[in-house]
C-alpha cells in the first residue's frame, strides 16, 4: 500500500516530490515508516523535518506529523517501555510548542492523547503478561 501511495504521489507531483518536499510529502513518508514499524527511520525523518522547517515554512510540523511519530512509538513491538517514554516526551514538546505559538496546527487533540495512552498500555502489558506466561 505504501509503495502504491508513493507512486501515485510521484506521478501527481513529479520531480517536486523528490526535490522540494513539503509537509504532505514528509507526512506521507513518516506515515509509511510508522505502518512498517520503522521507529529509528521515523524519528530521523521527524528530526530532519524539524530542521528543514526552520528555513522552509512549507515543511512545518503539524498535528499529522506528531500523531504519525506518536503512532510509530505506540505500535512498535520492540522497546515498548522506552517508546512509551519517547511518546510522552514528544507530547510534552508538542504542548510546549502549542503554548508558545498558539498554533492550532500543533494543538494536541483526543487522538493525540489516545495514542500516548495506547503507548503506555502496550508497555504496561509487558509487565502484566510476564507472570501469566510463566504459570503455563
C-alpha positions in Angstrom: 0.0 0.0 0.0 2.8 2.4 0.9 4.6 1.8 -2.3 1.4 2.4 -4.3 0.8 5.7 -2.4 4.3 6.9 -3.1 4.0 6.0 -6.8 0.7 7.9 -7.0 2.2 10.9 -5.3 5.2 10.8 -7.6 3.0 10.7 -10.7 0.9 13.6 -9.4 3.7 15.9 -8.3 6.6 14.7 -10.4 10.1 16.0 -9.5 8.8 18.4 -6.9 8.0 15.5 -4.6 11.7 14.4 -4.6 13.5 17.7 -4.9 11.1 20.0 -3.0 9.3 18.0 -0.3 6.7 19.8 1.7 4.7 18.9 4.8 2.4 16.5 2.9 5.4 14.7 1.4 7.2 14.3 4.8 4.0 13.2 6.5 3.4 10.6 3.8 6.8 9.0 4.2 6.5 9.3 8.0 3.2 7.5 7.9 4.8 4.8 5.9 7.6 4.4 8.4 5.0 4.2 11.1 3.0 1.5 9.4 6.2 -0.5 8.9 7.3 -0.1 12.5 10.5 1.7 11.5 11.0 3.7 14.7 14.5 4.9 14.0 13.8 6.0 10.4 10.6 7.7 11.5 12.5 9.6 14.3 15.3 10.6 11.9 12.8 11.9 9.4 10.9 13.8 12.0 14.1 15.5 13.1 15.0 16.2 9.5 11.6 17.8 9.0 12.1 19.9 12.2 15.4 21.2 10.8 14.1 21.8 7.3 11.1 23.7 8.6 13.4 26.4 10.1 14.3 27.5 6.6 11.3 26.2 4.6 7.9 27.0 6.2 6.2 24.7 3.7 7.8 21.8 5.7 6.4 22.8 9.1 5.3 20.2 11.6 1.6 19.7 12.2 -0.8 17.5 14.1 -0.5 14.8 11.5 3.3 14.8 11.8 3.2 14.5 15.5 0.5 11.8 15.5 2.4 9.8 12.9 5.5 9.7 15.0 3.5 9.0 18.2 1.8 6.1 16.4 5.2 4.8 15.5 6.2 4.7 19.1 2.8 3.3 20.3 2.7 0.5 17.8 6.3 -0.6 18.0 6.7 -4.2 19.2 10.2 -3.6 20.4 11.4 -1.4 23.3 7.8 -0.6 24.3 8.7 1.0 27.6 11.3 3.2 26.0 9.0 4.1 23.2 6.2 5.0 25.6 8.6 7.4 27.3 9.5 8.8 23.9 5.8 9.3 23.1 5.3 11.2 26.4 8.3 13.4 25.8 7.1 14.2 22.3 3.7 15.1 23.7 5.4 17.4 26.2 7.3 19.0 23.3 4.1 19.4 21.3 2.3 21.0 24.3 5.2 23.4 24.8 5.2 24.4 21.2 1.4 24.9 21.2 1.7 27.0 24.4 4.4 29.1 22.8 2.9 29.6 19.4 -0.9 29.1 20.0 -0.9 27.5 16.5 -3.9 25.2 16.0 -1.6 23.1 13.7 0.2 21.6 16.7 -2.7 21.6 19.2 -2.9 18.1 20.7 -6.3 16.6 20.4 -8.2 13.5 21.6 -6.4 11.3 19.0 -3.0 12.6 20.2 -3.7 11.8 23.8 -5.3 8.4 22.9 -2.1 7.4 21.0 0.1 8.2 24.0 -2.2 6.3 26.4 -2.0 3.4 23.9 1.8 3.5 24.0 1.7 3.2 27.8 -0.9 0.5 27.7 1.2 -1.5 25.3 4.3 -1.0 27.5 2.4 -2.0 30.7 1.1 -5.2 29.1 4.6 -6.5 29.2 4.7 -6.4 33.0 1.3 -7.9 33.3 1.8 -10.7 30.8 5.2 -11.9 32.1 3.9 -13.6 35.3 0.9 -15.0 33.5 3.1 -16.6 30.8 5.4 -18.1 33.5 2.5 -20.0 35.0 1.9 -22.0 31.9 
